Amino acid sequence: MQSLILSHVTKAFGATRALSDVAFAVAPGERVALLGHNGAGKSTLMKIVLGLIGADAGEITVLGAAPGSHAARSATAYLPENVAFHPALTGQEQIRHYLRLRGQDPAQALPLLERVGLADAARRRIGTYSKGMRQRVGLAQALIGRPRLLVLDEPTSGLDPVSRRSFWGILDGLAADGAAILLSSHALTEVEARTDRIVILSHGAMVANDTLAALRRRAALPTHLQITARPGAADEVAAALAGHRLNGVRVDLSCAPGDKLARLGQIAALGPLVEDLELIPPSLDDIYRHFCTEAGS
């Protein structure tokens, strides 16, 4: 059974169409990134999934139940971009409070804070925390009760690089345990490496929904090749490949997906004139811009 199913979901606010016929699903253990420009409909979609607002049309199923129902809420966790906690409470006191609200053992507070790297600050008041630390308190709260669906809105906002790696490691573990994850993010480099599927919204419409590899094939964007020539041979390599020489030893060129193997054969034929080669496929940022431009964003 899919953890989350959206079928022909439509939502308007007055004359503004926020979502138009959006349909996709998230399976247990799957990490799906929801991308889109500001105003694309990401937040509206998340609010509908959480049962905070209703859709005008379409069907939504959250863990086999209706959005906002007790069954859906009890197994769903949400982490907003800007979390807010009582500044006078310590991190441990805040998590103990949420554990009690969820009917869980308050003694789990410290282990949860340890899991998100806040053990040393557990007894400090949240008012002294940085934004990244508050975000980690939010993640600890989201982990209460072993959620089966996590809805995360810009979850790494404010986190330093070490905390970001730790965060993604936690998500990897949750997905391996069968939790479904739907997250929005503008950190496309992170999303590219750590998610299973990409959903792109543009002006409320879904313009892409597939794996990164499949989206690359659909977009058919050129691959960039960076060739390091033997010292003194860059001009000869550039002439042979009709490439662009950037400095003393590097030659750059691009090729269409269908020409990649032929290009590699040409480079290999140059033998000792070439010292190294790096292939750079289209990035998620390139693919995102392609599909949004194609949709008229």
C-alpha positions in Angstrom: 0.0 0.0 0.0 1.2 3.5 -0.9 1.8 5.7 2.1 0.6 8.8 0.3 -1.7 9.1 -2.7 -2.8 12.3 -4.4 -5.2 12.0 -7.3 -6.2 15.0 -9.4 -5.9 17.4 -6.5 -7.0 20.9 -7.2 -7.1 24.0 -5.0 -7.9 27.6 -5.6 -7.9 30.7 -3.4 -10.4 33.0 -5.1 -9.3 33.5 -8.6 -5.8 32.1 -8.0 -5.3 28.4 -8.9 -2.8 27.1 -6.3 -2.9 23.5 -7.5 -4.2 22.1 -10.7 -4.9 18.3 -11.2 -1.8 17.2 -9.2 -1.4 13.4 -8.9 1.5 11.3 -7.5 2.2 8.8 -4.8 4.9 8.1 -2.2 5.7 4.5 -1.3 6.9 3.2 2.1 10.7 3.8 2.3 10.7 6.3 -0.6 12.2 9.8 -0.4 10.4 12.2 -2.7 11.6 15.8 -3.3 8.9 18.4 -4.0 10.5 21.2 -6.0 9.1 24.5 -7.3 9.5 28.2 -7.4 8.0 30.4 -4.6 4.2 30.3 -5.2 4.4 27.0 -7.2 2.0 25.3 -4.7 4.3 23.3 -2.5 3.1 24.7 0.8 -0.5 24.4 -0.2 0.0 20.8 -1.2 1.7 20.0 2.2 -1.1 21.7 4.1 -3.6 19.5 2.2 -1.7 16.4 3.0 -1.6 17.3 6.7 -5.3 18.0 6.7 -4.9 21.7 7.6 -6.9 22.8 4.6 -9.1 20.9 2.2 -8.8 20.4 -1.5 -11.4 21.7 -3.9 -11.3 18.5 -6.0 -9.5 15.2 -6.1 -8.7 12.5 -3.6 -5.9 12.3 -1.0 -5.1 9.2 1.1 -2.6 9.4 3.9 -1.6 5.9 5.2 -4.9 4.6 4.1 -6.9 7.3 5.9 -8.3 10.7 5.2 -5.9 13.7 5.7 -6.3 15.2 9.2 -8.0 12.1 10.6 -6.8 10.6 13.8 -5.2 7.6 12.0 -3.4 9.9 9.6 -2.2 12.4 12.2 -1.0 9.7 14.6 1.4 8.3 12.0 2.5 11.5 10.3 5.2 13.9 11.3 5.7 17.5 10.0 8.7 19.8 10.2 8.1 23.4 9.0 10.8 25.6 7.6 10.7 28.0 10.6 10.0 26.1 13.8 8.9 28.0 16.9 9.3 26.8 20.5 8.9 28.5 23.9 12.2 30.3 24.5 12.0 29.8 28.3 11.9 26.0 28.1 15.0 23.8 27.7 15.3 21.5 24.7 14.6 18.6 27.0 11.6 20.2 28.6 10.1 21.0 25.2 10.5 17.5 23.8 9.2 16.0 27.1 6.1 18.2 26.6 5.5 16.9 23.1 6.1 13.3 24.2 3.3 13.7 26.8 1.0 15.2 24.2 1.6 12.2 22.0 1.1 9.7 24.8 4.7 8.7 24.8 7.2 8.2 27.6 8.8 11.6 28.5 12.0 9.7 29.3 12.6 9.4 25.5 13.4 13.2 25.3 17.1 12.9 25.9 17.6 10.0 23.5 15.7 11.9 20.8 17.9 15.0 21.4 21.0 12.9 21.3 19.9 11.4 18.0 19.8 14.9 16.4 23.1 16.1 18.0 21.7 18.2 20.9 22.6 16.1 23.9 25.1 18.8 25.2 22.5 21.5 24.8 19.5 19.6 26.1 19.3 21.5 29.4 19.9 24.9 27.9 17.0 27.2 27.3 15.8 27.3 23.7 16.0 31.1 23.7 19.8 30.6 23.6 19.7 28.2 20.6 20.8 29.2 17.1 18.3 28.7 14.2 20.0 25.5 13.3 19.7 24.2 16.8 16.0 25.0 16.9 15.6 23.2 13.6 17.2 20.1 15.2 14.7 20.4 18.1 12.0 20.4 15.4 13.5 17.2 13.9 13.5 15.5 17.3 9.9 16.4 17.7 9.1 15.0 14.2 10.8 11.7 15.2 8.3 11.1 18.1 6.2 8.0 17.8 8.1 6.3 14.9 6.2 8.2 12.1 5.4 6.3 8.9 5.1 9.5 6.8 7.3 12.6 7.2 6.4 15.9 5.6 9.4 18.2 5.7 9.4 21.8 4.5 13.0 23.1 3.9 14.2 20.8 6.7 18.0 21.7 6.4 17.4 25.5 6.6 19.9 26.9 9.1 21.9 23.8 9.5 25.6 23.8 9.3 27.3 21.2 6.9 28.0 18.7 9.7 24.4 18.9 10.9 23.1 18.6 7.3 25.0 15.3 6.9 23.7 14.0 10.2 20.2 15.0 9.2 20.3 13.2 5.8 21.8 10.2 7.6 18.7 10.2 9.9 16.4 10.4 6.9 18.2 7.5 5.2 17.7 5.4 8.4 14.0 6.3 8.5 13.5 5.4 4.9 15.4 2.1 5.3 12.9 1.4 8.2 10.0 1.9 5.8 9.0 5.5 6.5 7.8 7.5 3.5 9.3 11.0 3.1 8.0 14.0 1.2 10.3 17.0 1.5 10.6 20.4 -0.2 14.0 22.1 -0.5 15.9 24.7 -2.4 19.2 23.0 -1.6 19.1 21.1 -5.0 22.6 19.7 -4.6 21.6 17.9 -1.4 18.3 16.7 -2.9 20.1 15.4 -6.0 22.2 13.0 -4.0 19.7 11.9 -1.3 16.3 11.4 -2.8 14.7 8.7 -4.9 12.3 10.7 -7.0 11.7 14.3 -8.0 8.3 16.0 -8.3 8.4 19.5 -9.8 5.5 22.0 -9.5 5.1 25.1 -11.7 2.3 27.5 -11.1 0.3 24.8 -9.4 0.7 22.1 -12.1 2.9 19.1 -11.9 5.4 19.3 -14.7 7.7 16.4 -13.7 7.5 13.3 -11.6 10.3 10.7 -12.0 13.7 9.6 -10.9 16.6 11.9 -11.6 18.0 9.5 -14.2 14.7 9.4 -16.1 14.3 13.2 -15.9 17.8 13.5 -17.4 16.8 11.3 -20.3 13.6 13.2 -20.9 15.3 16.6 -20.7 18.0 15.4 -23.2 20.3 18.2 -22.0 24.0 18.2 -23.1 26.7 16.5 -21.1 29.7 18.6 -20.3 33.2 17.1 -20.7 36.3 18.6 -19.1 39.5 17.2 -20.7 42.9 17.7 -19.2 45.5 17.6 -21.9 49.2 16.7 -21.7 51.2 19.9 -21.0 51.7 21.7 -24.4 49.1 19.6 -26.1 45.9 21.6 -25.3 45.7 23.4 -28.6 46.1 20.1 -30.5 43.4 18.4 -28.4 41.0 21.4 -28.7 41.5 21.4 -32.5 41.0 17.7 -32.8 37.7 17.8 -30.8 36.5 21.2 -31.9 36.5 22.1 -28.2 37.1 25.3 -26.2 40.5 25.7 -24.5 40.1 27.4 -21.1 43.6 27.5 -19.8 47.0 25.9 -20.4 45.8 22.3 -20.2 42.0 22.1 -20.1 39.7 21.7 -23.0 35.9 22.0 -22.5 33.2 20.7 -24.8 29.5 19.7 -24.6 27.7 16.9 -26.4 24.1 15.7 -26.9 23.2 12.5 -24.9 23.2 10.4 -28.1 26.7 11.6 -29.1 28.4 10.8 -25.8 29.9 7.4 -26.7 31.2 8.7 -30.1 32.8 11.7 -28.3 34.4 9.3 -25.8 35.8 7.3 -28.7 37.3 10.4 -30.2 38.9 11.4 -26.9 40.3 7.9 -26.4 41.8 8.0 -29.9 44.0 10.9 -28.9 45.9 8.5 -26.6 48.8 10.1 -24.6 47.6 13.6 -25.6 44.9 13.3 -22.9 45.8 12.9 -19.2 42.3 13.0 -17.6 38.7 13.3 -18.4 35.7 14.3 -16.3 32.1 13.9 -17.4 29.6 16.3 -15.8 26.0 15.3 -16.5 23.2 17.9 -16.2 22.6 18.8 -12.6 19.3 18.8 -10.9 19.4 22.6 -11.1 19.7 22.3 -14.9 16.8 19.8 -15.1 14.6 21.9 -12.7 15.1 25.0 -14.9 14.5 23.0 -18.1 11.1 21.6 -17.0 10.0 25.0 -15.4 11.0 26.8 -18.6 9.2 24.2 -20.7 6.1 24.8 -18.6 6.3 28.5 -19.2 7.5 29.6 -15.7 
